[in-house]
Amino acid sequence: MTDAGLRFPTESTTSTARDVLADALRKADPVGARAVEQETNWRRNYLAHYVRAVEAGIGDAAAARRIAHDGLRSAQDQMRFGDGPLTEAIDSAPLAQMLKTTPVDGGAEPETELSVPYRGERLRGAALEAQLVAWLDNGIITPSCADAVRTVMANPEWLRLEGDTVVVLGAGAEMGPLRALQRWGAETVAIDLPREDLQERLVEQAREGAGRTHLPARIVTKSSADTGADLLVDLPAIAEWLDHVPGRLVLGNYCYADGATHVLVSMAADALAAHLLKHRPDTGLSFLATPTDVYVVAEDEIRLAEEKYGRRSLTRAPLRVVSGGRLLQRHYAPGARIGTCDALVPQQGPNYALAKRLQRWRATDAIAAGARVSLNVAPATRTRSVLKNKALAAAYSGAHRFGVEVFDPATSNVLMAALLVHDLRADQAPSEEPWQDEHRGAAHGGLWTAAYHPRSALGLAAVLGIGALRG
């Protein structure tokens, strides 16, 4: 019997994740690879290995790119589609589904000025500039992020992204750029599950916009909707359809799913990216990097964190004593010029860590190959997927007490869409090291500049936030 769709090679997602990370490190950091292979409690200790997979590439661009390339290759080789490997699925799997295009034109006039919704207001011009300065002063965004937004403000004609067609995978996602791009008059492709309520919402949203939105229409319909496509089942059909979509494509992965399915949709999107880069070499890629991962930070972030740590605190010493030093640990070594912000959150689990790391690896690999890539660290955001996790919801509610700003989805997705526009139009040269590409344009929300190691304050933030949620 043939197993339809994308799946793990075995029933154990843990073994797959360990194999992928070990393979990623094998040439660049053999000792780290052996540590991964010998790990006996993956669900508890996976965080340290993901930290090492970043630290092994600091100061060694070739090693960082090798980790990304080898990790992607391992994941591609292991994942299965139907009875065969994922690497062969798009070009050789029989098409159980065929797709045609349903175009939807928006009836509004394109917006001609960048405006960002924020706390009940619509910020533009001087008000938006003032907010950028406030975010900078509070260590919420990097200077390069502010500069990118300013550049888009000064070039509003960029907003339409003329000549590009942005393919939004996970079109209904709260953090995706689709609605902003439609308001700006951009040409978009909206791909999400063939679910009637979701597809009706996407059509209505497209009509309210100013651009043209292309929806995949299913020729063989067994679902509740004529439009939409499932990346995990319809991957070959989606690839074949996108091969013929006009315009210069930008493939954006904004998919999210719970648990192991998040890894599968990330791998499906990655296979699609590899296919398009091969058959349509001018294709660009777009990703949102999660703030709850491991990043290399520079002297500016460390300086701000040290300033915050130096402020008087009457509770820090007692809490550190009571907790045996586990709470409120100093974030960075004093005087460091480069550091690592480890903001991995155990509650999100190892599948989430792998899914998001795969996207960063693809960005690094594509940049090395000369592709256009937009990858920006997004701020912590009150999305439905976060708020349904009670522990994370409480931590987000109390995060402001530790200098971390949690954004509303409306603010995040417009801000990140503006950064996407900047990356596709500003013609930036790649950085010397991959971590510098990830650092550029980051809207980390204050996690990078926090006084304390994020996990050493997470529990306290949750305790402080519970009261606010109940109130």
Rosetta blueprint (number, residue, H / E / L):
1 M L
2 T L
3 D L
4 A L
5 G L
6 L E
7 R E
8 F L
9 P L
10 T L
11 E L
12 S L
13 T H
14 T H
15 S H
16 T H
17 A H
18 R H
19 D H
20 V H
21 L H
22 A H
23 D H
24 A H
25 L H
26 R L
27 K L
28 A L
29 D L
30 P H
31 V H
32 G H
33 A H
34 R H
35 A H
36 V H
37 E H
38 Q L
39 E L
40 T L
41 N L
42 W H
43 R H
44 R H
45 N H
46 Y H
47 L H
48 A H
49 H H
50 Y H
51 V H
52 R H
53 A H
54 V H
55 E H
56 A L
57 G L
58 I L
59 G L
60 D L
61 A H
62 A H
63 A H
64 A H
65 R H
66 R H
67 I H
68 A H
69 H H
70 D H
71 G H
72 L H
73 R H
74 S H
75 A H
76 Q H
77 D H
78 Q H
79 M L
80 R E
81 F E
82 G L
83 D L
84 G E
85 P E
86 L H
87 T H
88 E H
89 A H
90 I H
91 D H
92 S H
93 A L
94 P L
95 L L
96 A L
97 Q L
98 M L
99 L E
100 K E
101 T E
102 T E
103 P E
104 V E
105 D E
106 G L
107 G L
108 A L
109 E L
110 P L
111 E L
112 T L
113 E L
114 L L
115 S L
116 V E
117 P E
118 Y E
119 R L
120 G L
121 E E
122 R E
123 L E
124 R L
125 G H
126 A H
127 A H
128 L H
129 E H
130 A H
131 Q H
132 L H
133 V H
134 A H
135 W H
136 L H
137 D H
138 N L
139 G L
140 I L
141 I L
142 T L
143 P H
144 S H
145 C H
146 A H
147 D H
148 A H
149 V H
150 R H
151 T H
152 V H
153 M H
154 A H
155 N L
156 P H
157 E H
158 W H
159 L H
160 R H
161 L L
162 E L
163 G L
164 D E
165 T E
166 V E
167 V E
168 V E
169 L E
170 G L
171 A L
172 G L
173 A L
174 E L
175 M L
176 G L
177 P L
178 L H
179 R H
180 A H
181 L H
182 Q H
183 R H
184 W H
185 G L
186 A L
187 E E
188 T E
189 V E
190 A E
191 I E
192 D L
193 L L
194 P L
195 R L
196 E H
197 D H
198 L H
199 Q H
200 E H
201 R H
202 L H
203 V H
204 E H
205 Q H
206 A H
207 R H
208 E H
209 G L
210 A L
211 G L
212 R E
213 T E
214 H E
215 L E
216 P E
217 A E
218 R E
219 I L
220 V L
221 T L
222 K L
223 S L
224 S L
225 A L
226 D L
227 T E
228 G L
229 A L
230 D L
231 L H
232 L H
233 V H
234 D H
235 L H
236 P H
237 A H
238 I H
239 A H
240 E H
241 W H
242 L H
243 D L
244 H L
245 V L
246 P L
247 G L
248 R E
249 L E
250 V E
251 L E
252 G E
253 N E
254 Y L
255 C L
256 Y L
257 A L
258 D L
259 G L
260 A H
261 T H
262 H H
263 V H
264 L H
265 V H
266 S H
267 M H
268 A H
269 A H
270 D H
271 A H
272 L H
273 A H
274 A H
275 H H
276 L H
277 L H
278 K H
279 H H
280 R L
281 P L
282 D L
283 T L
284 G E
285 L E
286 S E
287 F E
288 L E
289 A E
290 T L
291 P L
292 T L
293 D L
294 V E
295 Y E
296 V E
297 V E
298 A E
299 E H
300 D H
301 E H
302 I H
303 R H
304 L H
305 A H
306 E H
307 E H
308 K H
309 Y H
310 G L
311 R L
312 R L
313 S L
314 L L
315 T L
316 R H
317 A H
318 P H
319 L H
320 R H
321 V H
322 V H
323 S L
324 G L
325 G L
326 R L
327 L L
328 L L
329 Q L
330 R E
331 H L
332 Y L
333 A L
334 P L
335 G L
336 A L
337 R L
338 I E
339 G E
340 T E
341 C E
342 D E
343 A L
344 L L
345 V L
346 P H
347 Q H
348 Q H
349 G H
350 P H
351 N H
352 Y H
353 A H
354 L H
355 A H
356 K H
357 R H
358 L H
359 Q H
360 R H
361 W H
362 R H
363 A H
364 T H
365 D H
366 A H
367 I H
368 A H
369 A L
370 G L
371 A L
372 R L
373 V E
374 S E
375 L E
376 N E
377 V E
378 A L
379 P L
380 A L
381 T E
382 R L
383 T L
384 R H
385 S H
386 V H
387 L H
388 K L
389 N L
390 K H
391 A H
392 L H
393 A H
394 A H
395 A H
396 Y H
397 S H
398 G H
399 A H
400 H H
401 R H
402 F H
403 G L
404 V L
405 E L
406 V L
407 F E
408 D L
409 P H
410 A H
411 T H
412 S H
413 N H
414 V H
415 L H
416 M H
417 A H
418 A H
419 L H
420 L H
421 V H
422 H H
423 D H
424 L H
425 R H
426 A L
427 D L
428 Q L
429 A L
430 P L
431 S L
432 E L
433 E L
434 P H
435 W H
436 Q H
437 D H
438 E H
439 H H
440 R L
441 G L
442 A L
443 A L
444 H L
445 G L
446 G L
447 L L
448 W L
449 T L
450 A L
451 A L
452 Y E
453 H L
454 P H
455 R H
456 S H
457 A H
458 L H
459 G H
460 L H
461 A H
462 A H
463 V H
464 L H
465 G H
466 I H
467 G H
468 A H
469 L H
470 R H
471 G L
